[in-house]
Amino acid sequence: MSFVVPKESYSGKVYEVSIGTEKVANFGGESMLPFLSFDGAVKNRPLIAYEIQDIPPDDWPDTVKKVYEGVSSNPVDWAKHCQDKLGAKAIALRLLGTHPDRLNTSPEDAAKTVKDVLAAVSVPLIILGSNNAEKDAMVLPAAAEAAKDKNCIIGKAQEANYKTIVAAAMANNHKLIAMSDLDINLSKQLNILITQMGFDKERLVTDPMCSALGYGLDYTYSVMERIRLAALTQNDTTMQQPLLGDVGMYVYKTKETQAPEADLPLWGSLEERAVAWEMLTASAFMIAGAEFLIMRHPRAVEALEKFIDELM
Amino acid sequence: MALSGVEIFKMLPKTNCKKCGHPTCLAFAMKLAQRQISIDACPDVSESAKQILGEASAPPIRPVTFGAGDKAVKMGEETVLFRHDKKFLNPAAFALEIMDTATDSEINSKVEAVATSEIDRVGQKLRIDAILVENASKDAAKFESVVKAIAAKAPEIPLILSTTDPNAAEAAVKAVADKKPILYGANESNAEAMANVAKTHKVALGVYAKGLDALAAFTEKIKGLGVSDMVMDSGARTAKEIIEDNTLIRRAATKKTFKPLGYPVINFIQRDNTMLETLLAALGITKYSSIIVISSVERWKNLALFALRQNIYTDPQVPMQVEQKIYKLGEPTPESPLLITTNFSLTYFIVLGEAENSKVPCRLAVMDTEGLSVLTSWAAGKFTASKIAQFIKDSGVENEISHRELIIPGYVALLSGSIEEKLPGWKVTVGPREANGLPVFLKARA
């Protein structure tokens, strides 16, 4: 019996998304499962964006907070630091201060922050709300307008608030993240609703909802694999958007990124453990199909970039 | 090649005798075709049919075990490419590489690190599974003595003995044959002698050939030499080679039933950069490795890799559950709040994480709802007022707390009145609908 290489050829492919104006970043565009170059063309590397906030990261654990000491007190310094010192290829600005339970800052405040950050950096910007559906519906339109024609990604549009956010992204020439609750059918349905409003399906990014290593990673992993398979094998245009893993915010809520070694000696070094937790979470989603990742710790990003070098 | 149910049926006695436990021979044939049962269950099938069917109904990836006793490692038997199709069966094993040129104290500390690597996580005991001893000295006597010393120090840890020298192999395998090690290192130039050692001592053989064509031909050759338990190394070392070779091997074995590649895979991923090595190990876990050879076992690294392996190898059809009990978050006093939720692991983890983030010490009552989330279990009648009341009474929490207030998830707000009826003297407070509302909710009360 001689060996015949069991190649797959697919009818579908993932849309390629391009963001930014001065410096441009691309992701997606492939016609095979992640990194399997014998099945199709590898179009782009997965893109990793550094996450920053409009308010200081008081709720981040020390393991990652201390990395940004001295720059994180204002988003402009923070963004510049990521671009100039860390070599960020994209920056994800989370407007957390607008959350009613945080500083409850206004859409106008958010718009000003967006303008300031855009003026300070040349890499593409991702603009994220505070994940309060009601408030995001007010904040994101203002932010989208402040960034008009800068080819950003706006997010996240959810079932509860997508209409105003979709309209704002469309009016101001941005890409859009659509997020649903960890279910392939919900994800498909939201993408249908959004494209029915006239939003171009090739300007969408799907966030099937992230999770952290040890805390539901298996669910996100399999939803991503199923979405990617549906895109390739069924040529399903509502599943062919690139996938986002919004890794940092889930990872740094876990006990593993916070519990000191003194309390849990079996868990080993806290510093290394936190980096490993973020890096492995991101790597698993990348292998499952995510083309775009939002991360926090520079060491986790650096290791993952090395890993991608080896995979390409 | 795989046979259909009807093809199998033609070879069965067609007596419908039911001795196999199935109502008809056709039903039994269907089970055989799906590889859910062994042909041995039929007492009347002819020897020739048995041979054909045994071959056809064997799992596409041969089951291979190494090590002895409780800590023996099972590999192979996988049938799918994606975990959402069917549970991945035998988790990838981690093997720490130890050079036979290392000093005694280096060897001792590595063996010690493996022997004490076990961690309990969500009810499972997880550990570094094996040690690979590398014959870096190229000296047969040295190899044998180091293998013996490691086996004496840690008699329960399964071993992989790595050498390409048949004399070193014979000496070392002979010394620890009762521990069922894997002998790794058969290649084109030593095949006969290595196969002979493996056959004589009845151990599995690790076979190496560069590239999948050569590997497939080589496993056939080894099989012809009388060794049927193998683990395969295609020579893949970079991440790209590993994901591509491992995927093609799994595809060929499971989708094409290509027997020459139907064996467990061993991947060597040692790197000087520990973070990069950790990522390579993650690749092995997600993409079809059976043995992952690593160069270091830091505790933080072990924990992260164990968690990933556990995630990937859980059964996606069965909701993961946590134990029903009252969990203490922080150091609660008798006055601390008491919250209740269900035992679906994802629900539990999210509620636990948010409650911990509040930094408010509290008690979390986790009720057994057969792994269903709050709304689903309420709809299914498993998270009802009377069941909640019964659980609170039985839990004994009344002896630990000075108050009588229970905080319930906002989604089941309508249960508050009926719980108060069933739990006289208790006050029920409706908490936030989503767990992410907990920090604000709890802080506001503190």
Chai-1 contact restraints between the chains, C-beta under 6 A:
chainA,res_idxA,chainB,res_idxB,connection_type,confidence,min_distance_angstrom,max_distance_angstrom,comment,restraint_id
A,M1,B,P260,contact,1.0,0.0,6.0,A-B,restraint_1
A,F3,B,L212,contact,1.0,0.0,6.0,A-B,restraint_2
A,F3,B,D213,contact,1.0,0.0,6.0,A-B,restraint_3
A,F3,B,A216,contact,1.0,0.0,6.0,A-B,restraint_4
A,P6,B,R251,contact,1.0,0.0,6.0,A-B,restraint_5
A,P6,B,A252,contact,1.0,0.0,6.0,A-B,restraint_6
A,P6,B,K256,contact,1.0,0.0,6.0,A-B,restraint_7
A,F35,B,I243,contact,1.0,0.0,6.0,A-B,restraint_8
A,L36,B,T247,contact,1.0,0.0,6.0,A-B,restraint_9
A,D101,B,V440,contact,1.0,0.0,6.0,A-B,restraint_10
A,L213,B,A307,contact,1.0,0.0,6.0,A-B,restraint_11
A,L213,B,L308,contact,1.0,0.0,6.0,A-B,restraint_12
A,G214,B,A307,contact,1.0,0.0,6.0,A-B,restraint_13
A,Y215,B,F349,contact,1.0,0.0,6.0,A-B,restraint_14
A,G216,B,L346,contact,1.0,0.0,6.0,A-B,restraint_15
A,L217,B,N311,contact,1.0,0.0,6.0,A-B,restraint_16
A,D218,B,N311,contact,1.0,0.0,6.0,A-B,restraint_17
A,D218,B,T314,contact,1.0,0.0,6.0,A-B,restraint_18
A,S222,B,H84,contact,1.0,0.0,6.0,A-B,restraint_19
A,S222,B,P316,contact,1.0,0.0,6.0,A-B,restraint_20
A,E225,B,F82,contact,1.0,0.0,6.0,A-B,restraint_21
A,R226,B,H84,contact,1.0,0.0,6.0,A-B,restraint_22
A,K253,B,G353,contact,1.0,0.0,6.0,A-B,restraint_23
A,L266,B,I119,contact,1.0,0.0,6.0,A-B,restraint_24
A,W267,B,L303,contact,1.0,0.0,6.0,A-B,restraint_25
A,G268,B,E298,contact,1.0,0.0,6.0,A-B,restraint_26
A,G268,B,R299,contact,1.0,0.0,6.0,A-B,restraint_27
A,G268,B,W300,contact,1.0,0.0,6.0,A-B,restraint_28
A,S269,B,W300,contact,1.0,0.0,6.0,A-B,restraint_29
A,E272,B,W300,contact,1.0,0.0,6.0,A-B,restraint_30
A,R273,B,W300,contact,1.0,0.0,6.0,A-B,restraint_31
A,A276,B,T278,contact,1.0,0.0,6.0,A-B,restraint_32
A,A276,B,W300,contact,1.0,0.0,6.0,A-B,restraint_33
A,A276,B,A304,contact,1.0,0.0,6.0,A-B,restraint_34
A,W277,B,A304,contact,1.0,0.0,6.0,A-B,restraint_35
A,L280,B,A282,contact,1.0,0.0,6.0,A-B,restraint_36
A,L280,B,A304,contact,1.0,0.0,6.0,A-B,restraint_37
A,L280,B,L308,contact,1.0,0.0,6.0,A-B,restraint_38
A,S283,B,L279,contact,1.0,0.0,6.0,A-B,restraint_39
A,S283,B,A282,contact,1.0,0.0,6.0,A-B,restraint_40
A,I287,B,T286,contact,1.0,0.0,6.0,A-B,restraint_41
A,A303,B,M275,contact,1.0,0.0,6.0,A-B,restraint_42
A,K306,B,L276,contact,1.0,0.0,6.0,A-B,restraint_43
A,F307,B,L279,contact,1.0,0.0,6.0,A-B,restraint_44
A,E310,B,T238,contact,1.0,0.0,6.0,A-B,restraint_45
A,E310,B,A239,contact,1.0,0.0,6.0,A-B,restraint_46
A,L311,B,A239,contact,1.0,0.0,6.0,A-B,restraint_47
A,L311,B,K240,contact,1.0,0.0,6.0,A-B,restraint_48
